[in-house]
Amino acid sequence: SAGGGSGEPPTKRRRVDRPPIVSGGAVVSEEVLDAKLGVSYWTLDNGATVTIKRTDFMHDEVTLSGEALGGSSNLDDRRDIVACRFLPLVASLSGVGDLSASDLNQALAASVVQASLGASRYGRSATAYGAVKDLEVALQLTALHFRRPRFDPVALEQLVSLIKQDKQTEKTDPSQQFELRLHELVQGDGDHVRPTKEEDIGVIETRGVEGFRQLWSRLFAEPGEWSWVLVGAVPDDETLRPLLSRYLGGLRPDPSSSSWVAGP
């Protein structure tokens, strides 16, 4: 978190490009899927794959998206299922690595870049985009989200406060009551699909930042499960190869890995 007695701005003392937790990494195979369309398929040494499509209509933008099967459907404890629903939001409010959310915004002020990870019932996802010059920063942020997530107690308190306010408003809003009832009739009231309830606030508070950190580790433990797609003004292979090797291929498994299990 931000702090220290030097009085120096956080962005001067802590840089977003601090090397993420990666180890080695290499592209072990490269295949041309469609020469006419310019689609390539690379396999990294940790098992992850990257499909690459260069375009001429996104002249200064690159988009990276990733997905892996298995989300809250992996979880048996209903409290973890509830926590999983709020996991990406808590992470987003907290920042990443050594940087709070506000410090991160300051550090990226000169960059056009964004990156985030998320989880749904049946899958996990990652999204990053940026200007071509910021591709390495986008990859760094993605790697940091995998291995140096940040869960801030203040951010967690923020979330709880927002939910409490929302639930109070909901009680006196007829349209929201109608939507809740309709959702229950159409979707049911299972833990994976139901709207947020007041009782969920206690689950969030009980889990705390350590509980959210452990849940994140379980869901994002195995980088080899991921399939990536890189689209846009992608640099040439010689420039791209070391970047993907280091920041995606260099991600190594966490001991508490997660495999996909179909939900009920």
Secondary structure, 3 states (H helix, E strand, C coil): CCCCCCCCCHHHHCCCCCCCCCCCCCEEEEEEEECCCCEEEEEECCCCEEEEEECCCCCCEEEEEEEEECCHHHCCCHHHHHHHHHHHHHHHHHCECCECHHHHHHHCCCCCEEEEEEECCCEEEEEEEEEHHHHHHHHHHHHHHHHCECCCHHHHHHHHHHHHHHHHHHHCCHHHHHHHHHHHHHHCCCCCCCCCCCHHHHHHHHHHHHHHHHHHHHHCCCHHHCEEEEEECCCCHHHHHHHHHHHCCCCCCCCCCCCCCCCC
